[in-house]
Amino acid sequence: MANILGLFDQQLGEKINQTIETGLEKKTTDLVLSVSPATGSIVATHGASVLLACSSANLTGRKLLVVKNTSETQQVYIGESSVSAIYEKGITLEPLETKRFELADDTIELYARSSGYSAVLDIMEA
């Protein structure tokens, strides 16, 4: 989780300079945070979808969600809460992979479900 927290060592509202890889080309973008970051960990299982949030609900005002799969063996799917939607249309998070989601508003709910055994996910919302 230290890598995720390292992105947010700056004061609230400051621009965070991040490098986003797009193919072979790199672009630099600015991201303005409107709320203090929150961090946590959740366990994704095969049996039920789990909300990607640091508490029981999305962080109010969140525009950014960063998810790291800490499992060395389990894929995790991210998407809607239903079983068919998450496996058929979900985004795959490979073992040890980190993905960043820029969200239009804080009402967007994303869920995770493991492809097999449990997988711990580190989460940062801002």
N, CA, C and O atoms as CSV, one atom per row, in Angstrom:
chain,resi,resn,atom,element,x,y,z
A,1,MET,N,N,0.808,-1.181,0.000
A,1,MET,CA,C,0.000,0.000,0.000
A,1,MET,C,C,0.859,1.256,0.000
A,1,MET,O,O,0.363,2.339,-0.309
A,2,ALA,N,N,2.130,1.132,0.339
A,2,ALA,CA,C,3.027,2.283,0.382
A,2,ALA,C,C,3.130,2.946,-0.990
A,2,ALA,O,O,3.214,4.172,-1.067
A,3,ASN,N,N,3.127,2.159,-2.086
A,3,ASN,CA,C,3.209,2.735,-3.424
A,3,ASN,C,C,1.987,3.586,-3.732
A,3,ASN,O,O,2.114,4.662,-4.317
A,4,ILE,N,N,0.817,3.124,-3.348
A,4,ILE,CA,C,-0.406,3.879,-3.582
A,4,ILE,C,C,-0.375,5.164,-2.771
A,4,ILE,O,O,-0.711,6.229,-3.290
A,5,LEU,N,N,0.019,5.083,-1.514
A,5,LEU,CA,C,0.061,6.263,-0.664
A,5,LEU,C,C,1.088,7.261,-1.146
A,5,LEU,O,O,0.908,8.464,-0.957
A,6,GLY,N,N,2.161,6.796,-1.763
A,6,GLY,CA,C,3.210,7.683,-2.240
A,6,GLY,C,C,2.717,8.679,-3.277
A,6,GLY,O,O,3.287,9.761,-3.418
A,7,LEU,N,N,1.653,8.322,-4.010
A,7,LEU,CA,C,1.095,9.227,-5.005
A,7,LEU,C,C,0.417,10.432,-4.364
A,7,LEU,O,O,0.209,11.449,-5.027
A,8,PHE,N,N,0.074,10.330,-3.091
A,8,PHE,CA,C,-0.775,11.335,-2.481
A,8,PHE,C,C,-0.150,11.988,-1.262
A,8,PHE,O,O,-0.837,12.278,-0.282
A,9,ASP,N,N,1.164,12.221,-1.326
A,9,ASP,CA,C,1.872,12.870,-0.237
A,9,ASP,C,C,1.748,14.384,-0.281
A,9,ASP,O,O,2.249,15.070,0.610
A,10,GLN,N,N,1.098,14.908,-1.289
A,10,GLN,CA,C,0.995,16.347,-1.436
A,10,GLN,C,C,-0.248,16.886,-0.734
A,10,GLN,O,O,-1.131,16.117,-0.354
A,11,GLN,N,N,-0.318,18.200,-0.561
A,11,GLN,CA,C,-1.447,18.843,0.106
A,11,GLN,C,C,-2.718,18.679,-0.725
A,11,GLN,O,O,-2.657,18.575,-1.950
A,12,LEU,N,N,-3.863,18.656,-0.056
A,12,LEU,CA,C,-5.166,18.556,-0.696
A,12,LEU,C,C,-5.343,19.662,-1.722
A,12,LEU,O,O,-5.046,20.823,-1.440
A,13,GLY,N,N,-5.817,19.318,-2.895
A,13,GLY,CA,C,-6.109,20.310,-3.918
A,13,GLY,C,C,-4.940,20.636,-4.822
A,13,GLY,O,O,-5.141,21.252,-5.868
A,14,GLU,N,N,-3.720,20.246,-4.461
A,14,GLU,CA,C,-2.581,20.501,-5.340
A,14,GLU,C,C,-2.645,19.568,-6.536
A,14,GLU,O,O,-3.234,18.489,-6.481
A,15,LYS,N,N,-2.033,20.006,-7.593
A,15,LYS,CA,C,-1.979,19.153,-8.773
A,15,LYS,C,C,-0.938,18.074,-8.561
A,15,LYS,O,O,0.145,18.330,-8.035
A,16,ILE,N,N,-1.274,16.882,-8.971
A,16,ILE,CA,C,-0.351,15.763,-8.859
A,16,ILE,C,C,0.095,15.407,-10.268
A,16,ILE,O,O,-0.710,15.075,-11.138
A,17,ASN,N,N,1.380,15.487,-10.459
A,17,ASN,CA,C,1.968,15.201,-11.755
A,17,ASN,C,C,2.157,13.686,-11.863
A,17,ASN,O,O,2.880,13.084,-11.069
A,18,GLN,N,N,1.513,13.093,-12.833
A,18,GLN,CA,C,1.614,11.652,-13.000
A,18,GLN,C,C,1.960,11.328,-14.441
A,18,GLN,O,O,1.561,12.046,-15.358
A,19,THR,N,N,2.679,10.283,-14.635
A,19,THR,CA,C,3.022,9.835,-15.971
A,19,THR,C,C,2.140,8.647,-16.317
A,19,THR,O,O,2.067,7.666,-15.577
A,20,ILE,N,N,1.486,8.756,-17.438
A,20,ILE,CA,C,0.598,7.694,-17.896
A,20,ILE,C,C,1.208,7.110,-19.169
A,20,ILE,O,O,1.472,7.836,-20.128
A,21,GLU,N,N,1.425,5.819,-19.171
A,21,GLU,CA,C,1.996,5.186,-20.346
A,21,GLU,C,C,0.892,4.908,-21.356
A,21,GLU,O,O,-0.127,4.304,-21.022
A,22,THR,N,N,1.098,5.348,-22.583
A,22,THR,CA,C,0.160,5.072,-23.666
A,22,THR,C,C,0.971,4.501,-24.815
A,22,THR,O,O,1.570,5.242,-25.594
A,23,GLY,N,N,0.987,3.191,-24.915
A,23,GLY,CA,C,1.806,2.539,-25.918
A,23,GLY,C,C,3.271,2.776,-25.608
A,23,GLY,O,O,3.720,2.516,-24.492
A,24,LEU,N,N,4.024,3.269,-26.589
A,24,LEU,CA,C,5.427,3.571,-26.391
A,24,LEU,C,C,5.641,5.025,-25.989
A,24,LEU,O,O,6.748,5.424,-25.628
A,25,GLU,N,N,4.576,5.806,-26.055
A,25,GLU,CA,C,4.660,7.228,-25.775
A,25,GLU,C,C,4.231,7.485,-24.321
A,25,GLU,O,O,3.347,6.803,-23.801
A,26,LYS,N,N,4.861,8.469,-23.672
A,26,LYS,CA,C,4.456,8.822,-22.312
A,26,LYS,C,C,3.858,10.215,-22.314
A,26,LYS,O,O,4.362,11.124,-22.973
A,27,LYS,N,N,2.766,10.370,-21.561
A,27,LYS,CA,C,2.121,11.663,-21.420
A,27,LYS,C,C,2.118,12.029,-19.948
A,27,LYS,O,O,2.041,11.156,-19.083
A,28,THR,N,N,2.201,13.319,-19.664
A,28,THR,CA,C,2.106,13.795,-18.294
A,28,THR,C,C,0.781,14.519,-18.140
A,28,THR,O,O,0.436,15.374,-18.955
A,29,THR,N,N,0.031,14.173,-17.083
A,29,THR,CA,C,-1.255,14.812,-16.835
A,29,THR,C,C,-1.281,15.360,-15.417
A,29,THR,O,O,-0.529,14.912,-14.550
A,30,ASP,N,N,-2.150,16.328,-15.194
A,30,ASP,CA,C,-2.362,16.873,-13.862
A,30,ASP,C,C,-3.704,16.385,-13.350
A,30,ASP,O,O,-4.683,16.335,-14.094
A,31,LEU,N,N,-3.743,16.029,-12.092
A,31,LEU,CA,C,-4.971,15.574,-11.452
A,31,LEU,C,C,-5.170,16.424,-10.211
A,31,LEU,O,O,-4.281,16.507,-9.364
A,32,VAL,N,N,-6.323,17.052,-10.099
A,32,VAL,CA,C,-6.618,17.869,-8.937
A,32,VAL,C,C,-7.553,17.080,-8.025
A,32,VAL,O,O,-8.648,16.689,-8.429
A,33,LEU,N,N,-7.111,16.853,-6.797
A,33,LEU,CA,C,-7.928,16.115,-5.835
A,33,LEU,C,C,-8.824,17.081,-5.082
A,33,LEU,O,O,-8.389,18.156,-4.668
A,34,SER,N,N,-10.085,16.689,-4.907
A,34,SER,CA,C,-11.028,17.553,-4.206
A,34,SER,C,C,-11.302,17.067,-2.787
A,34,SER,O,O,-11.918,17.788,-2.001
A,35,VAL,N,N,-10.859,15.866,-2.447
A,35,VAL,CA,C,-11.052,15.323,-1.101
A,35,VAL,C,C,-9.757,14.677,-0.626
A,35,VAL,O,O,-8.904,14.299,-1.428
A,36,SER,N,N,-9.628,14.559,0.687
A,36,SER,CA,C,-8.458,13.868,1.248
A,36,SER,C,C,-8.527,12.392,0.887
A,36,SER,O,O,-9.602,11.795,0.945
A,37,PRO,N,N,-7.410,11.796,0.519
A,37,PRO,CA,C,-7.407,10.377,0.158
A,37,PRO,C,C,-7.754,9.476,1.344
A,37,PRO,O,O,-7.464,9.793,2.497
A,38,ALA,N,N,-8.372,8.364,1.029
A,38,ALA,CA,C,-8.645,7.317,2.017
A,38,ALA,C,C,-8.041,6.034,1.480
A,38,ALA,O,O,-8.063,5.794,0.272
A,39,THR,N,N,-7.498,5.203,2.369
A,39,THR,CA,C,-6.890,3.941,1.946
A,39,THR,C,C,-7.442,2.795,2.781
A,39,THR,O,O,-7.927,2.996,3.895
A,40,GLY,N,N,-7.362,1.614,2.235
A,40,GLY,CA,C,-7.800,0.426,2.949
A,40,GLY,C,C,-7.511,-0.814,2.138
A,40,GLY,O,O,-6.946,-0.740,1.047
A,41,SER,N,N,-7.897,-1.945,2.672
A,41,SER,CA,C,-7.747,-3.231,1.985
A,41,SER,C,C,-9.057,-3.991,2.086
A,41,SER,O,O,-9.762,-3.904,3.091
A,42,ILE,N,N,-9.378,-4.736,1.037
A,42,ILE,CA,C,-10.554,-5.602,1.048
A,42,ILE,C,C,-10.141,-6.965,0.511
A,42,ILE,O,O,-9.075,-7.112,-0.086
A,43,VAL,N,N,-10.983,-7.943,0.726
A,43,VAL,CA,C,-10.730,-9.290,0.223
A,43,VAL,C,C,-11.771,-9.613,-0.850
A,43,VAL,O,O,-12.974,-9.609,-0.588
A,44,ALA,N,N,-11.295,-9.887,-2.043
A,44,ALA,CA,C,-12.168,-10.309,-3.133
A,44,ALA,C,C,-12.221,-11.832,-3.129
A,44,ALA,O,O,-11.190,-12.501,-3.058
A,45,THR,N,N,-13.425,-12.366,-3.207
A,45,THR,CA,C,-13.612,-13.814,-3.240
A,45,THR,C,C,-14.344,-14.203,-4.524
A,45,THR,O,O,-14.824,-13.344,-5.263
A,46,HIS,N,N,-14.419,-15.483,-4.773
A,46,HIS,CA,C,-15.146,-15.995,-5.928
A,46,HIS,C,C,-16.640,-16.045,-5.642
A,46,HIS,O,O,-17.453,-16.027,-6.566
A,47,GLY,N,N,-17.003,-16.109,-4.369
A,47,GLY,CA,C,-18.399,-16.318,-3.982
A,47,GLY,C,C,-19.308,-15.117,-4.068
A,47,GLY,O,O,-20.509,-15.279,-4.286
A,48,ALA,N,N,-18.776,-13.899,-3.903
A,48,ALA,CA,C,-19.615,-12.698,-3.915
A,48,ALA,C,C,-18.793,-11.494,-4.346
A,48,ALA,O,O,-17.599,-11.405,-4.064
A,49,SER,N,N,-19.451,-10.570,-5.032
A,49,SER,CA,C,-18.786,-9.331,-5.417
A,49,SER,C,C,-18.652,-8.434,-4.201
A,49,SER,O,O,-19.529,-8.412,-3.338
A,50,VAL,N,N,-17.546,-7.688,-4.132
A,50,VAL,CA,C,-17.304,-6.783,-3.012
A,50,VAL,C,C,-17.108,-5.366,-3.565
A,50,VAL,O,O,-16.423,-5.170,-4.568
A,51,LEU,N,N,-17.723,-4.381,-2.892
A,51,LEU,CA,C,-17.624,-2.987,-3.299
A,51,LEU,C,C,-16.188,-2.497,-3.152
A,51,LEU,O,O,-15.555,-2.725,-2.122
A,52,LEU,N,N,-15.677,-1.829,-4.172
A,52,LEU,CA,C,-14.329,-1.256,-4.116
A,52,LEU,C,C,-14.407,0.112,-3.442
A,52,LEU,O,O,-14.523,1.143,-4.104
A,53,ALA,N,N,-14.343,0.097,-2.129
A,53,ALA,CA,C,-14.410,1.307,-1.309
A,53,ALA,C,C,-13.664,1.025,-0.018
A,53,ALA,O,O,-13.552,-0.124,0.410
A,54,CYS,N,N,-13.152,2.088,0.599
A,54,CYS,CA,C,-12.383,1.926,1.841
A,54,CYS,C,C,-13.276,1.720,3.058
A,54,CYS,O,O,-12.802,1.302,4.115
A,55,SER,N,N,-14.565,2.010,2.914
A,55,SER,CA,C,-15.519,1.759,3.998
A,55,SER,C,C,-16.736,1.079,3.377
A,55,SER,O,O,-16.621,0.466,2.315
A,56,SER,N,N,-17.885,1.177,4.012
A,56,SER,CA,C,-19.072,0.499,3.493
A,56,SER,C,C,-19.714,1.242,2.319
A,56,SER,O,O,-20.664,0.743,1.717
A,57,ALA,N,N,-19.202,2.432,1.991
A,57,ALA,CA,C,-19.724,3.208,0.861
A,57,ALA,C,C,-18.575,3.953,0.190
A,57,ALA,O,O,-17.494,4.094,0.761
A,58,ASN,N,N,-18.822,4.422,-1.018
A,58,ASN,CA,C,-17.811,5.213,-1.724
A,58,ASN,C,C,-17.468,6.462,-0.923
A,58,ASN,O,O,-18.329,7.025,-0.247
A,59,LEU,N,N,-16.223,6.892,-0.997
A,59,LEU,CA,C,-15.791,8.142,-0.382
A,59,LEU,C,C,-16.539,9.293,-1.057
A,59,LEU,O,O,-16.522,9.411,-2.282
A,60,THR,N,N,-17.194,10.142,-0.259
A,60,THR,CA,C,-17.930,11.276,-0.798
A,60,THR,C,C,-16.982,12.203,-1.549
A,60,THR,O,O,-15.961,12.636,-1.015
A,61,GLY,N,N,-17.338,12.499,-2.792
A,61,GLY,CA,C,-16.523,13.383,-3.616
A,61,GLY,C,C,-15.392,12.695,-4.356
A,61,GLY,O,O,-14.579,13.370,-4.988
A,62,ARG,N,N,-15.314,11.374,-4.298
A,62,ARG,CA,C,-14.176,10.707,-4.943
A,62,ARG,C,C,-14.245,10.843,-6.456
A,62,ARG,O,O,-15.312,10.754,-7.064
A,63,LYS,N,N,-13.082,11.059,-7.040
A,63,LYS,CA,C,-12.930,11.132,-8.492
A,63,LYS,C,C,-11.891,10.130,-8.979
A,63,LYS,O,O,-11.734,9.915,-10.181
A,64,LEU,N,N,-11.181,9.516,-8.025
A,64,LEU,CA,C,-10.101,8.611,-8.369
A,64,LEU,C,C,-10.165,7.370,-7.494
A,64,LEU,O,O,-10.395,7.454,-6.288
A,65,LEU,N,N,-9.959,6.227,-8.114
A,65,LEU,CA,C,-9.881,4.957,-7.402
A,65,LEU,C,C,-8.659,4.220,-7.925
A,65,LEU,O,O,-8.525,4.009,-9.130
A,66,VAL,N,N,-7.764,3.828,-7.018
A,66,VAL,CA,C,-6.586,3.042,-7.391
A,66,VAL,C,C,-6.699,1.707,-6.676
A,66,VAL,O,O,-6.911,1.660,-5.464
A,67,VAL,N,N,-6.558,0.621,-7.430
A,67,VAL,CA,C,-6.705,-0.729,-6.882
A,67,VAL,C,C,-5.463,-1.538,-7.219
A,67,VAL,O,O,-5.054,-1.595,-8.379
A,68,LYS,N,N,-4.855,-2.170,-6.202
A,68,LYS,CA,C,-3.711,-3.051,-6.410
A,68,LYS,C,C,-4.085,-4.458,-5.961
A,68,LYS,O,O,-4.547,-4.662,-4.838
A,69,ASN,N,N,-3.879,-5.418,-6.845
A,69,ASN,CA,C,-4.087,-6.824,-6.521
A,69,ASN,C,C,-2.799,-7.331,-5.872
A,69,ASN,O,O,-1.770,-7.418,-6.542
A,70,THR,N,N,-2.837,-7.664,-4.590
A,70,THR,CA,C,-1.627,-8.107,-3.895
A,70,THR,C,C,-1.383,-9.611,-4.041
A,70,THR,O,O,-0.344,-10.115,-3.616
A,71,SER,N,N,-2.327,-10.321,-4.634
A,71,SER,CA,C,-2.165,-11.759,-4.831
A,71,SER,C,C,-1.118,-12.044,-5.898
A,71,SER,O,O,-1.047,-11.346,-6.910
A,72,GLU,N,N,-0.319,-13.057,-5.673
A,72,GLU,CA,C,0.671,-13.471,-6.660
A,72,GLU,C,C,0.115,-14.488,-7.647
A,72,GLU,O,O,0.776,-14.825,-8.629
A,73,THR,N,N,-1.114,-14.986,-7.388
A,73,THR,CA,C,-1.650,-16.046,-8.233
A,73,THR,C,C,-3.058,-15.810,-8.762
A,73,THR,O,O,-3.426,-16.399,-9.779
A,74,GLN,N,N,-3.855,-14.976,-8.114
A,74,GLN,CA,C,-5.269,-14.843,-8.468
A,74,GLN,C,C,-5.559,-13.614,-9.316
A,74,GLN,O,O,-5.140,-12.502,-8.994
A,75,GLN,N,N,-6.290,-13.840,-10.414
A,75,GLN,CA,C,-6.840,-12.730,-11.176
A,75,GLN,C,C,-8.069,-12.213,-10.430
A,75,GLN,O,O,-8.731,-12.958,-9.708
A,76,VAL,N,N,-8.360,-10.937,-10.614
A,76,VAL,CA,C,-9.556,-10.334,-10.048
A,76,VAL,C,C,-10.265,-9.601,-11.177
A,76,VAL,O,O,-9.623,-9.006,-12.042
A,77,TYR,N,N,-11.594,-9.650,-11.163
A,77,TYR,CA,C,-12.390,-8.943,-12.158
A,77,TYR,C,C,-13.045,-7.745,-11.500
A,77,TYR,O,O,-13.535,-7.835,-10.374
A,78,ILE,N,N,-13.054,-6.618,-12.208
A,78,ILE,CA,C,-13.633,-5.382,-11.695
A,78,ILE,C,C,-14.740,-4.950,-12.643
A,78,ILE,O,O,-14.557,-4.924,-13.860
A,79,GLY,N,N,-15.902,-4.609,-12.064
A,79,GLY,CA,C,-17.022,-4.173,-12.890
A,79,GLY,C,C,-18.292,-4.041,-12.073
A,79,GLY,O,O,-18.260,-3.630,-10.913
A,80,GLU,N,N,-19.422,-4.397,-12.698
A,80,GLU,CA,C,-20.716,-4.346,-12.032
A,80,GLU,C,C,-20.805,-5.478,-11.011
A,80,GLU,O,O,-19.983,-6.393,-11.014
A,81,SER,N,N,-21.803,-5.407,-10.145
A,81,SER,CA,C,-21.885,-6.374,-9.047
A,81,SER,C,C,-22.379,-7.752,-9.463
A,81,SER,O,O,-22.042,-8.734,-8.801
A,82,SER,N,N,-23.163,-7.867,-10.531
A,82,SER,CA,C,-23.735,-9.176,-10.881
A,82,SER,C,C,-22.661,-10.114,-11.429
A,82,SER,O,O,-21.678,-9.681,-12.032
A,83,VAL,N,N,-22.872,-11.393,-11.206
A,83,VAL,CA,C,-21.905,-12.414,-11.620
A,83,VAL,C,C,-21.679,-12.389,-13.126
A,83,VAL,O,O,-20.535,-12.351,-13.579
A,84,SER,N,N,-22.743,-12.408,-13.897
A,84,SER,CA,C,-22.582,-12.457,-15.355
A,84,SER,C,C,-21.898,-11.207,-15.883
A,84,SER,O,O,-21.033,-11.301,-16.754
A,85,ALA,N,N,-22.269,-10.044,-15.374
A,85,ALA,CA,C,-21.678,-8.793,-15.871
A,85,ALA,C,C,-20.200,-8.686,-15.533
A,85,ALA,O,O,-19.404,-8.260,-16.370
A,86,ILE,N,N,-19.826,-9.065,-14.326
A,86,ILE,CA,C,-18.423,-8.888,-13.914
A,86,ILE,C,C,-17.487,-9.843,-14.657
A,86,ILE,O,O,-16.361,-9.466,-14.982
A,87,TYR,N,N,-17.930,-11.066,-14.929
A,87,TYR,CA,C,-17.067,-12.009,-15.640
A,87,TYR,C,C,-17.085,-11.791,-17.151
A,87,TYR,O,O,-16.067,-11.997,-17.812
A,88,GLU,N,N,-18.218,-11.379,-17.703
A,88,GLU,CA,C,-18.323,-11.198,-19.148
A,88,GLU,C,C,-17.805,-9.838,-19.611
A,88,GLU,O,O,-17.181,-9.746,-20.668
A,89,LYS,N,N,-18.055,-8.778,-18.833
A,89,LYS,CA,C,-17.703,-7.424,-19.262
A,89,LYS,C,C,-16.684,-6.756,-18.350
A,89,LYS,O,O,-16.251,-5.636,-18.620
A,90,GLY,N,N,-16.300,-7.430,-17.278
A,90,GLY,CA,C,-15.405,-6.813,-16.303
A,90,GLY,C,C,-13.984,-6.632,-16.800
A,90,GLY,O,O,-13.564,-7.238,-17.786
A,91,ILE,N,N,-13.258,-5.784,-16.094
A,91,ILE,CA,C,-11.850,-5.511,-16.382
A,91,ILE,C,C,-11.010,-6.470,-15.551
A,91,ILE,O,O,-11.242,-6.612,-14.351
A,92,THR,N,N,-10.041,-7.128,-16.171
A,92,THR,CA,C,-9.192,-8.077,-15.461
A,92,THR,C,C,-8.049,-7.346,-14.775
A,92,THR,O,O,-7.368,-6.516,-15.378
A,93,LEU,N,N,-7.855,-7.672,-13.505
A,93,LEU,CA,C,-6.725,-7.167,-12.727
A,93,LEU,C,C,-5.831,-8.372,-12.456
A,93,LEU,O,O,-6.172,-9.244,-11.657
A,94,GLU,N,N,-4.701,-8.411,-13.121
A,94,GLU,CA,C,-3.786,-9.546,-13.012
A,94,GLU,C,C,-3.103,-9.565,-11.641
A,94,GLU,O,O,-3.113,-8.558,-10.933
A,95,PRO,N,N,-2.512,-10.702,-11.262
A,95,PRO,CA,C,-1.767,-10.766,-9.997
A,95,PRO,C,C,-0.695,-9.663,-9.942
A,95,PRO,O,O,0.043,-9.453,-10.904
A,96,LEU,N,N,-0.628,-8.976,-8.816
A,96,LEU,CA,C,0.328,-7.899,-8.526
A,96,LEU,C,C,0.151,-6.657,-9.407
A,96,LEU,O,O,1.012,-5.777,-9.400
A,97,GLU,N,N,-0.925,-6.570,-10.149
A,97,GLU,CA,C,-1.173,-5.422,-11.024
A,97,GLU,C,C,-1.917,-4.318,-10.265
A,97,GLU,O,O,-2.690,-4.591,-9.347
A,98,THR,N,N,-1.671,-3.076,-10.664
A,98,THR,CA,C,-2.361,-1.911,-10.120
A,98,THR,C,C,-3.072,-1.207,-11.260
A,98,THR,O,O,-2.497,-1.003,-12.329
A,99,LYS,N,N,-4.340,-0.831,-11.028
A,99,LYS,CA,C,-5.097,-0.070,-12.025
A,99,LYS,C,C,-5.651,1.190,-11.384
A,99,LYS,O,O,-5.975,1.226,-10.197
A,100,ARG,N,N,-5.745,2.210,-12.201
A,100,ARG,CA,C,-6.251,3.515,-11.772
A,100,ARG,C,C,-7.533,3.814,-12.547
A,100,ARG,O,O,-7.580,3.650,-13.766
A,101,PHE,N,N,-8.574,4.254,-11.831
A,101,PHE,CA,C,-9.850,4.595,-12.443
A,101,PHE,C,C,-10.181,6.045,-12.117
A,101,PHE,O,O,-10.314,6.405,-10.947
A,102,GLU,N,N,-10.314,6.881,-13.148
A,102,GLU,CA,C,-10.774,8.252,-12.954
A,102,GLU,C,C,-12.277,8.225,-13.164
A,102,GLU,O,O,-12.753,7.812,-14.221
A,103,LEU,N,N,-13.029,8.667,-12.154
A,103,LEU,CA,C,-14.478,8.527,-12.133
A,103,LEU,C,C,-15.169,9.869,-12.364
A,103,LEU,O,O,-14.703,10.904,-11.888
A,104,ALA,N,N,-16.278,9.845,-13.095
A,104,ALA,CA,C,-17.022,11.065,-13.383
A,104,ALA,C,C,-17.658,11.642,-12.120
A,104,ALA,O,O,-17.732,12.861,-11.963
A,105,ASP,N,N,-18.114,10.777,-11.225
A,105,ASP,CA,C,-18.677,11.254,-9.960
A,105,ASP,C,C,-18.617,10.139,-8.917
A,105,ASP,O,O,-18.311,8.990,-9.235
A,106,ASP,N,N,-18.914,10.500,-7.668
A,106,ASP,CA,C,-18.746,9.549,-6.573
A,106,ASP,C,C,-19.884,8.531,-6.446
A,106,ASP,O,O,-19.862,7.702,-5.536
A,107,THR,N,N,-20.875,8.578,-7.337
A,107,THR,CA,C,-21.958,7.596,-7.264
A,107,THR,C,C,-21.646,6.343,-8.072
A,107,THR,O,O,-22.386,5.362,-7.997
A,108,ILE,N,N,-20.568,6.360,-8.839
A,108,ILE,CA,C,-20.188,5.190,-9.633
A,108,ILE,C,C,-19.639,4.126,-8.690
A,108,ILE,O,O,-18.668,4.355,-7.969
A,109,GLU,N,N,-20.273,2.970,-8.710
A,109,GLU,CA,C,-19.832,1.862,-7.852
A,109,GLU,C,C,-19.158,0.802,-8.704
A,109,GLU,O,O,-19.711,0.341,-9.702
A,110,LEU,N,N,-17.967,0.427,-8.299
A,110,LEU,CA,C,-17.243,-0.668,-8.941
A,110,LEU,C,C,-17.091,-1.786,-7.929
A,110,LEU,O,O,-16.915,-1.544,-6.735
A,111,TYR,N,N,-17.160,-3.013,-8.421
A,111,TYR,CA,C,-17.078,-4.194,-7.569
A,111,TYR,C,C,-15.946,-5.089,-8.042
A,111,TYR,O,O,-15.497,-4.994,-9.184
A,112,ALA,N,N,-15.490,-5.959,-7.153
A,112,ALA,CA,C,-14.428,-6.914,-7.487
A,112,ALA,C,C,-14.875,-8.316,-7.121
A,112,ALA,O,O,-15.644,-8.523,-6.182
A,113,ARG,N,N,-14.375,-9.272,-7.885
A,113,ARG,CA,C,-14.632,-10.693,-7.624
A,113,ARG,C,C,-13.417,-11.463,-8.099
A,113,ARG,O,O,-12.902,-11.209,-9.188
A,114,SER,N,N,-12.959,-12.399,-7.291
A,114,SER,CA,C,-11.782,-13.196,-7.624
A,114,SER,C,C,-12.131,-14.270,-8.645
A,114,SER,O,O,-13.277,-14.709,-8.744
A,115,SER,N,N,-11.122,-14.682,-9.398
A,115,SER,CA,C,-11.316,-15.769,-10.358
A,115,SER,C,C,-11.285,-17.137,-9.683
A,115,SER,O,O,-11.625,-18.142,-10.307
A,116,GLY,N,N,-10.887,-17.183,-8.430
A,116,GLY,CA,C,-10.806,-18.459,-7.722
A,116,GLY,C,C,-10.695,-18.228,-6.230
A,116,GLY,O,O,-11.668,-17.857,-5.575
A,117,TYR,N,N,-9.500,-18.448,-5.696
A,117,TYR,CA,C,-9.268,-18.238,-4.271
A,117,TYR,C,C,-9.319,-16.747,-3.928
A,117,TYR,O,O,-9.342,-15.901,-4.821
A,118,SER,N,N,-9.335,-16.437,-2.656
A,118,SER,CA,C,-9.386,-15.053,-2.197
A,118,SER,C,C,-8.147,-14.275,-2.615
A,118,SER,O,O,-7.052,-14.824,-2.736
A,119,ALA,N,N,-8.355,-12.976,-2.834
A,119,ALA,CA,C,-7.253,-12.068,-3.185
A,119,ALA,C,C,-7.433,-10.771,-2.404
A,119,ALA,O,O,-8.522,-10.197,-2.392
A,120,VAL,N,N,-6.375,-10.310,-1.756
A,120,VAL,CA,C,-6.422,-9.050,-1.020
A,120,VAL,C,C,-6.136,-7.903,-1.999
A,120,VAL,O,O,-5.179,-7.948,-2.771
A,121,LEU,N,N,-6.986,-6.883,-1.945
A,121,LEU,CA,C,-6.823,-5.707,-2.796
A,121,LEU,C,C,-6.558,-4.492,-1.924
A,121,LEU,O,O,-7.297,-4.232,-0.974
A,122,ASP,N,N,-5.508,-3.750,-2.241
A,122,ASP,CA,C,-5.246,-2.466,-1.584
A,122,ASP,C,C,-5.975,-1.404,-2.403
A,122,ASP,O,O,-5.928,-1.397,-3.633
A,123,ILE,N,N,-6.650,-0.506,-1.683
A,123,ILE,CA,C,-7.479,0.505,-2.334
A,123,ILE,C,C,-7.108,1.886,-1.856
A,123,ILE,O,O,-6.787,2.086,-0.684
A,124,MET,N,N,-7.155,2.849,-2.776
A,124,MET,CA,C,-7.007,4.253,-2.433
A,124,MET,C,C,-8.114,4.994,-3.178
A,124,MET,O,O,-8.277,4.847,-4.389
A,125,GLU,N,N,-8.869,5.791,-2.424
A,125,GLU,CA,C,-9.908,6.636,-3.008
A,125,GLU,C,C,-9.532,8.099,-2.768
A,125,GLU,O,O,-9.019,8.446,-1.705
A,126,ALA,N,N,-9.785,8.940,-3.749
A,126,ALA,CA,C,-9.560,10.388,-3.562
A,126,ALA,C,C,-10.463,11.154,-4.499
A,126,ALA,O,O,-10.440,12.385,-4.511
